[in-house]
Amino acid sequence: MSGPQESTEQVLACGEVRTCLLPTRDAVDEQVAEQLLRLRADERVRLSRRPNRHAVSPDVLTGVDCRLPTAGGARIRAVGTVTARAALVEGRVLQATAHFCVPARGPDRRQPWGYYLVRPGVLVPVGRISAPAVAEGFLTGHRQDEPDVGSVAESLLARISRRHRLLDYDTPLNTTDTSLRWAALPAADGEAAAPRFTVAEDGRRLVELRLPRGTAPAAAAALCEDLALHDWLLTTVADKLDGLRLGSDDGRAALKVLRPLVDHLLHLWMPQARVDRTLNTLWRELEETPGFTRQWTSLTQRIRDQLAVRLLTRSDALTPS
């Protein structure tokens, strides 16, 4: 195994993204976003305003000594740290991501903690791993003695949501939180494998990626954050429109559903806003199947059509005969 000052090629990156609506009536401003995401005193929150408002917390590390999940059930110990961070999009949607990467081989015995602390976000195996087997095991399940990155991400959301002084907990619409679990392997030379996106029976999104060799784990995590955000937007809007009885009364019930979607969510659709340009091809693949933007365009057009119909109906009712 290389010394601490040397780089070792990572053959696998895994993570989980939790996405939810920030529990407050209105979108928070930049100052409040910075206060919410100040998870460490020694690093500042990163803020950007173009192409939309986006705030990202400093990274926080969680030390783990665990068994790596494997499809074949092999018992492989790994030691190191999981990287986690939180992000706030337009002061409205909160995300937390936890992820790690793994080299193909580590020392044959456990090392002192200092050895692992100089490799942030890396789980070093004791011995050798099969990256495809670990990726499959990570996506298909979780055992008590395996790294639970979902819980790390969830604890970050809870930590931010407990800041009662900054939040009023009066959300403009009820939404469901989503969880997206991902595993990324290096693509073979000349390989152009499309990402695999599926929804498990428990509702968790599962994504398997093949990335160009040398892709930084942080870039893979940012891609999956972007994917999780837009999947959450699609899921939320589709759920609100599902079964909505648009012509059953004077339209007030429908407007109570449609207006919050327009006020708080429709302007957030902006795929690839902060995705590494080398990974844009993967987004284009997702646009082919399952077709995220096509579905979003259909949903938003339906909302606008219904609002236009309501406006015309109201105008006709006010026009003297």
Beta strands, then each sheet from edge to edge (+ up, - down):
strand 1: 10-21
strand 2: 46-48
strand 3: 54-56
strand 4: 60-68
strand 5: 76-89
strand 6: 93-103
strand 7: 123-125
strand 8: 178-186
strand 9: 196-199
strand 10: 205-211
sheet 1: 2+ 3- 5+ 6- 1+ 8- 10- 9+
sheet 2: 2+ 3- 5+ 4-
sheet 3: 2+ 3- 5+ 7-
end
